[in-house]
């Protein structure tokens, strides 16, 4: 099995600083995430490790958690 197989897709809107990532079959979104962090994720030897260490939150908050960082207006329902 490929090491990064659980990260299936990364989509990033640089202008809005908004990322959507597909882990297994579920999409998660992250707000106010900078381009350097996304680039580092995309280039990481282990995307999963980089994601876990630098992006993923605690479940109620995190460095780019959309529950505590504003969602760009164009992505709100």
N, C-alpha and C positions, 0 to 999 in steps of 0.2 A: 504494500500500500504506500502511496506517495505521502511523504511527511506533511505536506501542506494541503492535503485533500479536503480537510474540513473548511478551509477558506476557499469558497467557490467563486466569489466575485467581489470586486472592490470598485465602487463608483464614487467619484469625488467631484464636487462643484467648488472649484477654487475661489471664485468670486464670493460665494455665499458661505464658504468655510464649512461645508456640509458633506458628510460621507455616509454612504450606505454600504454595508458589508454583509455578504451572505455567508453564514457559518452553517455548514451542513445544508439544511433546507429552510433555514430561518433567516430573514433579513433583520439587521439591527442598524439603527441610525445614530450618528454622532454629530454634535453641534459645536461650532466654534473651534474646529480642528484645523490646524495650520498645514500648509502644503508640505513643509519639511517633514512633519510627522508622517503624512500619507506617503511621501516618497520613500522615507526610511522603511515603512511597512512594506511597500511594494518591492523594495530592493533587499529586504532582510533575508538572510540565509534560511531562517525559520520564521516564516510569517506568523505562525501560531504563537511562538514564544514572544516575538516582538509585540503582537497584539495583546497578549495576556499581561505583559510587563508595563507597557506604555499607554495603552488605549482603554482596555476594558475597565469598567468601574466595579464598584463593590456590590452592585445590585440596587442601590438607592442613590448613588452619586459616583462621580468619577471625573477625570480631567476634561472630558468632552461629553458628558452625559446630558442628553436633551431634556431630562427632567429638571436639571439645575442650570442649563445653558439655553438661551433662547433659540427656538427653531426658526429658521428664516421664513419670512411671510410667504414666499412662493411655494414652500413645502408644507404649509399648514393646510389641513382639510377644512 
